[in-house]
């Protein structure tokens, strides 16, 4: 993922103003400001143009936490933990998340507590996985 803070650091190191980069790549200085502030991420072709102006690689403008597939290290660790987890516990966690997403409500604290217990090995049945609500049926009355 593009890192606006890195853009600013590299721009300042190069002794350039936002408008200098903007002129060289054919945009307005406010566009560069928005990238640096994190309001927008530039398109891949724009990242390449900025990297050329700053005499760096496009990777130098990317978040160092990001790896292949766009997953952060934390995401990768979570995915790895789920893959290596006991299948019953994994199914339980997927049930929690499925139920949470299907409910459409915000129960973050309760979900976090339940998932943390399941990940930690709590096979406590006092918090069963939420079940999906049945879809609302349309009335057949006319």
C-alpha positions as CSV (number, residue, x, y, z in Angstrom):
1,X,0.0,0.0,0.0
2,X,1.3,3.5,-0.8
3,X,2.8,5.4,2.1
4,X,2.3,9.2,1.9
5,X,4.7,9.7,4.8
6,X,7.5,8.1,2.9
7,X,6.7,10.3,-0.1
8,X,7.1,13.4,2.1
9,X,10.4,12.1,3.6
10,X,11.9,11.3,0.2
11,X,10.6,14.6,-1.3
12,X,12.2,16.6,1.5
13,X,15.5,14.6,1.3
14,X,15.5,15.5,-2.5
15,X,15.1,19.2,-1.6
16,X,11.8,19.4,-3.6
17,X,8.6,21.2,-2.9
18,X,5.2,19.5,-3.6
19,X,4.7,21.9,-6.6
20,X,8.1,20.8,-8.0
21,X,7.0,17.1,-8.2
22,X,3.6,18.2,-9.4
23,X,5.1,20.1,-12.4
24,X,7.4,17.3,-13.3
25,X,4.5,14.7,-13.4
26,X,1.8,17.0,-14.8
27,X,-0.5,17.5,-11.9
28,X,-1.3,20.1,-9.3
29,X,0.6,20.6,-6.0
30,X,-2.6,19.8,-4.1
31,X,-2.6,16.3,-5.6
32,X,0.9,15.7,-4.0
33,X,-0.3,17.2,-0.7
34,X,-3.3,14.8,-0.7
35,X,-1.0,11.8,-1.3
36,X,1.3,12.8,1.5
37,X,-1.6,13.5,3.9
38,X,-3.1,10.0,3.1
39,X,-6.3,11.3,1.6
40,X,-5.7,9.5,-1.7
41,X,-3.4,6.9,-3.0
42,X,-1.9,7.5,-6.4
43,X,-2.5,5.1,-9.3
44,X,0.3,2.7,-10.1
45,X,1.4,4.8,-13.1
46,X,1.5,7.9,-11.0
47,X,3.6,6.1,-8.3
48,X,6.1,5.2,-11.1
49,X,6.3,8.8,-12.2
50,X,6.8,10.1,-8.6
51,X,9.5,7.5,-8.0
52,X,11.3,8.6,-11.2
53,X,11.3,12.2,-10.1
54,X,12.6,11.2,-6.6
55,X,15.2,8.9,-8.1
56,X,13.9,5.9,-6.1
57,X,12.0,2.7,-6.7
58,X,8.2,2.5,-6.4
59,X,8.8,0.0,-3.6
60,X,10.5,2.9,-1.6
61,X,7.1,4.6,-1.6
62,X,5.2,1.6,-0.3
63,X,4.4,0.7,3.3
64,X,7.0,-1.7,4.6
65,X,4.4,-3.7,6.4
66,X,2.8,-4.8,3.2
67,X,3.8,-8.0,1.5
68,X,2.6,-10.1,-1.4
69,X,-1.2,-10.2,-1.7
70,X,-1.6,-6.9,0.1
71,X,-1.7,-8.5,3.6
72,X,0.1,-6.8,6.5
73,X,2.4,-8.9,8.7
74,X,-0.4,-8.9,11.3
75,X,-2.9,-10.2,8.8
76,X,-0.5,-12.9,7.6
77,X,0.2,-14.0,11.2
78,X,-3.6,-14.3,11.8
79,X,-4.1,-16.2,8.6
80,X,-1.2,-18.6,9.5
81,X,-2.7,-19.1,13.0
82,X,-6.1,-20.0,11.5
83,X,-4.5,-22.4,9.1
84,X,-2.5,-24.2,11.7
85,X,-5.4,-24.2,14.3
86,X,-7.3,-27.2,15.3
87,X,-10.1,-27.7,12.7
88,X,-12.8,-27.6,15.4
89,X,-11.6,-24.3,16.9
90,X,-11.1,-22.8,13.4
91,X,-14.7,-23.7,12.5
92,X,-15.9,-22.1,15.8
93,X,-14.1,-18.9,15.0
94,X,-15.4,-18.8,11.4
95,X,-18.9,-19.4,12.9
96,X,-18.4,-16.3,15.2
97,X,-17.3,-14.2,12.3
98,X,-20.0,-15.5,10.0
99,X,-22.7,-14.8,12.7
100,X,-21.3,-11.4,13.3
101,X,-21.3,-10.4,9.7
102,X,-24.8,-11.9,9.1
103,X,-26.3,-10.0,12.0
104,X,-25.5,-6.6,10.7
105,X,-25.0,-5.3,14.2
106,X,-22.0,-3.9,16.0
107,X,-21.1,-6.2,18.9
108,X,-17.3,-5.6,18.7
109,X,-16.5,-6.1,22.4
110,X,-18.5,-9.3,22.7
111,X,-17.1,-10.7,19.4
112,X,-13.6,-9.8,20.4
113,X,-14.0,-11.5,23.7
114,X,-15.5,-14.7,22.2
115,X,-12.9,-14.9,19.4
116,X,-10.0,-14.2,21.8
117,X,-11.3,-17.1,24.0
118,X,-11.6,-19.4,21.1
119,X,-8.1,-18.6,19.8
120,X,-6.6,-19.0,23.2
121,X,-8.1,-22.5,23.4
122,X,-11.2,-21.8,25.3
123,X,-13.6,-24.5,24.3
124,X,-16.1,-23.0,26.7
125,X,-19.5,-23.7,25.4
126,X,-21.0,-20.8,27.4
127,X,-20.4,-18.6,24.3
128,X,-21.6,-20.7,21.4
129,X,-21.0,-19.3,17.9
130,X,-23.8,-16.9,16.8
131,X,-26.1,-18.5,14.3
132,X,-27.2,-16.9,11.1
133,X,-30.6,-15.3,11.2
134,X,-33.1,-16.8,8.7
135,X,-33.8,-14.6,5.7
136,X,-37.0,-12.5,6.0
137,X,-39.7,-14.0,3.9
138,X,-41.9,-11.8,1.8
139,X,-45.5,-12.1,2.6
140,X,-47.5,-13.9,-0.1
141,X,-50.5,-11.7,0.6
142,X,-51.6,-9.5,-2.2
